[in-house]
C-alpha cells in the first residue's frame, strides 16, 4: 500500500524535472546545459537505487566523463542517438540499446548528443554508501557522504 503522497504510477515525461540542472561545482555545472533529469525513483520513494529519465538537447552531455568506485550504473536508450564515450573509445547508441558500467572498473564514461534531435534515456544506479567518483578529464573528484555528494579538486582541496 502506497503512502498518500506516493503515486501508484505516473507518466514519466510529466514528472517535473529537477530544479537544479547539476550538482557539480562551477565551472563544471555550466557544462551540463541542455541536460534535463526527471527523478523517477525519488517520485516513488525508492531508496536503494535511483532511476532518472534524462533528456539531452543537441550538443548536451550526460555528465562529465566519470567512473564510480561502488555504484553500478545502467542506461537504456529510448529515443535519439547519443555517443557513448568511454575508455574503450566512442560507441554510437540507438533506441533499444543499453549499456552498463560496473563499479570499480575505472572505465570512465559519458554520453554526448552530437545529433540535431533530442535524446531520451533511462539511467539506473544504486545509492552505495561510501561511493567515490573519479573524473579523469577534469580537476574533480567526489565522495558520497551522508547521502550527498561532496566535491573536491584532485589534490583534495574543496570547491
C-alpha positions in Angstrom: 0.0 0.0 0.0 1.4 3.4 -1.1 1.5 6.4 1.2 -0.8 9.2 0.2 2.0 11.3 -1.2 3.5 8.5 -3.3 1.7 7.7 -6.6 1.0 4.2 -7.7 2.0 5.2 -11.3 3.0 8.2 -13.3 3.7 9.4 -16.9 7.4 9.7 -16.9 7.6 12.7 -19.2 5.1 14.6 -16.9 7.2 14.2 -13.8 8.8 17.6 -13.0 12.4 17.9 -13.9 15.0 18.6 -11.2 15.1 22.3 -10.4 18.9 22.3 -10.3 20.4 21.1 -13.6 23.6 19.9 -12.0 25.1 19.4 -8.5 28.7 19.8 -9.9 30.5 22.9 -8.6 31.3 25.6 -11.2 32.8 25.7 -13.7 31.6 22.1 -14.3 27.9 22.7 -13.7 27.7 25.1 -16.6 28.8 22.3 -18.9 25.6 20.5 -18.2 23.4 23.0 -20.1 20.9 21.1 -22.2 20.6 18.1 -19.8 17.3 17.6 -18.0 16.6 14.9 -15.4 13.4 13.6 -14.1 14.0 11.7 -10.8 11.5 8.8 -11.3 12.9 6.8 -8.4 12.5 9.7 -6.0 8.9 10.1 -7.0 8.1 6.6 -5.7 10.3 6.9 -2.6 12.9 4.4 -3.8 15.9 4.4 -1.5 18.1 1.5 -2.7 18.5 2.7 -6.3 17.8 5.7 -8.4 16.0 5.9 -11.8 16.1 9.0 -14.0 14.5 9.8 -17.2 17.2 12.0 -18.8 16.8 14.3 -21.9 19.9 15.6 -23.7 19.3 18.5 -26.1 21.6 18.7 -29.2 25.3 19.2 -28.1 24.5 18.3 -24.4 26.3 15.8 -22.3 25.0 13.3 -19.7 27.8 14.1 -17.2 31.5 14.7 -17.0 33.3 11.6 -18.0 33.4 9.6 -14.8 33.9 6.2 -13.0 32.3 5.1 -9.7 34.1 3.0 -7.1 31.0 1.3 -5.7 28.0 2.3 -7.8 26.9 0.2 -10.7 25.2 2.2 -13.5 22.9 1.1 -16.3 21.4 3.1 -19.2 18.7 2.3 -21.8 18.2 4.5 -24.9 14.6 5.4 -25.6 14.9 8.0 -28.3 17.7 9.5 -30.3 21.3 8.5 -31.0 23.9 9.6 -28.4 27.6 8.7 -28.5 28.9 6.7 -25.5 32.5 7.9 -24.7 34.4 5.5 -22.5 37.9 4.3 -22.0 37.1 1.9 -24.9 36.5 4.8 -27.3 33.4 6.1 -28.9 30.3 3.9 -29.5 27.1 5.1 -31.3 24.0 4.2 -29.4 20.4 3.8 -30.8 16.9 3.3 -29.4 16.7 -0.1 -27.7 20.4 -0.3 -26.9 21.7 -0.4 -23.4 25.0 -0.1 -21.6 26.2 -1.0 -18.1 29.1 0.3 -16.1 30.3 -2.0 -13.3 31.6 -0.2 -10.2 35.3 -0.3 -9.5 36.5 -1.0 -13.1 37.8 2.6 -13.6 36.2 2.7 -17.1 35.2 6.4 -17.2 32.1 7.1 -19.4 29.6 9.7 -20.5 27.0 10.3 -23.3 27.2 13.2 -25.7 24.4 14.1 -28.1 26.1 15.1 -31.3 22.8 14.9 -33.3 20.2 17.5 -34.1 17.5 15.7 -32.2 16.7 15.3 -28.5 17.9 12.1 -26.8 15.9 10.4 -24.0 17.3 7.6 -21.9 16.7 5.8 -18.6 19.6 5.8 -16.2 19.6 3.5 -13.2 22.2 3.5 -10.4 22.4 2.2 -6.8 23.0 4.5 -3.9 26.0 2.8 -2.4 27.3 4.4 0.8 31.0 5.3 0.6 31.0 5.6 -3.2 33.6 7.9 -4.8 33.9 9.2 -8.3 36.9 9.9 -10.4 36.8 12.4 -13.4 39.9 11.6 -15.5 39.5 14.6 -17.8 38.8 17.3 -15.1 40.3 18.5 -11.8 37.4 17.0 -9.8 36.7 14.1 -7.5 33.6 13.3 -5.5 32.7 11.4 -2.3 29.2 10.2 -1.4 29.0 11.0 2.4 25.8 11.2 4.5 23.6 10.7 1.4 25.1 13.6 -0.5 28.0 14.3 -2.9 30.9 16.3 -1.7 33.3 17.6 -4.4 37.0 18.5 -4.3 39.9 19.1 -6.5 42.1 16.1 -7.3 44.6 17.4 -4.6 41.8 17.1 -2.0 41.1 20.8 -1.6 37.4 21.6 -1.6 35.4 23.6 -4.1 
